[in-house]
Amino acid sequence: MNTCKAIRSIAIAAAMGLTIFSTAARSEQAPARGPISFSAYDQNGDSIVSKDEFDAVRAKLKAEGRPMRNALSFADLDQNHDGKISAEEFSAGHSSQAARPRGPSAGGGMQGNRPDFSEFDLNKDGKVTEAEFTDARTARITKRLQEGYQMRGLANAPSFEDIDTNHDAAISPEEFAAQLAEHQKQMRP
């Protein structure tokens, strides 16, 4: 009996060791996130970022697996269109990107990962049935996965019943907006 306990303890310890090792390996392989500094782009240190420097850094970041879908382009940053980016242009471009509104009011449901009522009201009758809700949510999740987004918090997503607060088997635009407002309130620090 003691031999079984010893073997079981060794197996548990080995499994824990593998888990710790694989977690450490994954964290070392995960691409960095966040903005890249101006100095990282200014490879020759002349206080100007050329198109070639910009493209070389972007290619390296993409090769490392860094997500670039929301990154500003060279043209976005070269505000005076002189073919080079100064530190001031770089800073101004990133400041304006951070200040841009996101969400439905910024131009549509998929932008900023905030849904729009019209995406769910598939038959455009002014209400969302449970079937429409399920179909639209499945389509959104599929699209986001194809775009490379990680679907964190999906298990905590509100159900049809959570949003249909008056229990009339349909979600109204007001109920939908109330759920979005509640979600945004929960996301704020």
N, C-alpha and C positions, 0 to 999 in steps of 0.2 A: 504494500500500500504506500509506504514512504517513497519507494522507487517511482511509482506513478505520479506522486505529488512533485517529486524532484524533476521528472521529465516534463510535467506540465508547467512548472515554474520556469524551466529553461526555455521551453517553447514560447511562453508568454514574454519572457525577457528578449528573446530573439525577434519576436514580432514587433515589440516596442522599439527595439534598435533599428529594425528596417523602416518602421514608420518615421522615426526621427531622422534617419538618413535620407529617406526619400523626400521628406518635407524640406530639409535643408537644401537638397539638390534642386528641388523645384524653385525655392526662393532665390537661389543663385542664378537660375536660368530665366527668371521672369524679367521681361523688359522693363526698363525704367520708365517712369511716367512723369509728367509735368513739363513745364516749358524748358527749352534749351536756351542757354545764355548767349548773348551776343558774342562773347569771346570764343565760344565753341564754334560759331560760324566763321568768325574772323581768323582763319587758319594762319595767315601770314602776319597777323598783328599790325596791319596798317590802318586800323580803325575804320575800315570799309569792308563790306561783304560783297564780293562779286557774285555774279550768277553762277560761275563755276564753283566757287567755294560753297555757296548755298546748296547747289545740286549734289556736290560731293558729300556734304554732311547729311542731307536728306537720304541719299542712297545708303549711307552707312547705317543710319537709324532704321531704315526699312529692313535692311539685311539683318539687323539685330532683333527684328520682330517688334519694334516700337510702333504703336498705333499712330497713324498720321492722318486719320480721316478728318480731324477738326483743325489740323495745322494750317496756318496761313501760308499762302503761296508767295513766291518771290514778288510777283506783281502786286499782291496785297500790301507788301511791306515797302516796296519801292514807290513811295508816295509822290515823289517829284519826277518819276519816270526817267531817271538819268542812267539807268542800268547798273546801279549800285545802291546798297543799303547802308545808311549811316546809323550810328548808335541811336540817334534821336528818332529816325524813322522806325527803327526796330522797336524801340520802346513805345512810341505812339501807336504803332500797329497792334501791338499786344494789349495795350491799354484799351483801345477801341474794341478789340475782340472780347475782352472781359466785360465791357460795358454793354455789349449787344444784348437786346432782349431775346429770350428764348421761350419756347412753348407755343400754344395755339395762337396767342395774340401776335406772335412774331412771324406768322405766315403759314401755319398749318399744323396738322396733328402729329406727324412723325418728327418734326423738328423738336429738339430738346427732349425727346422721348416722352412727351406729354400728348396723350390722345385727344382727339377732337370728337365731339359728339357725332359729326357727320360720318366719321370713319366707322362708327358702330351702327348708325341708322342706315342699314344697307338698302332698305326699300324706300327710304326718304319719306316716311309717313309721320315723322315727328316724335317717334317713340322707338325704343330698342327692346325687342323681345329677347327672351333667354337664348333662343336659337341664333338670332343676329349677334348677340353678345358673344356667344361661344365661337361663332364663325369669325367674327372680326378680331377677337383676342387671339385666336389661333393664327390668323393671317399676320397680325402685328408681331407675334413672337417669332414666327417663321422668317419674316423679313428682317427683324433685328438680328437673329442668329446668322442669317446669310450675310449681313453687313459686318459681322464680326463682333457684335456686342455680347458681353457676358450678361446673362439674364439673372442677375442677383436679385434676391427678394421675391422671386416669382411665387414661392410658397406662401408669402404673406400678402399677395395681391388680393384685393377685395373680390368677393364672389358676387354673382348677380343679385343674390338675396341681400347682401350687405348694401348694395347701391340702391336697390328698389325699396326705399324706406317706407313707402305707403302700401307695399305688398299688393299692388294691382297687376302683377305679372308683366310690367313694362317699366323701363327706365325713361323718365322724362328728361328733357334738357336741364331742368333745374336740379334734379337728383344727381345727374351726371356732373354738373358744375359743382355741386356741394361736395361730392366725393373728391373731385380734383382739388378743391380748396382745402379740404381736410388733409389730403395727402401732402400738399405743399406746406401746410402748417406743421405737420409732423417732420418734414424734411429740414425745416429751418432750425439752426442751432439755438 
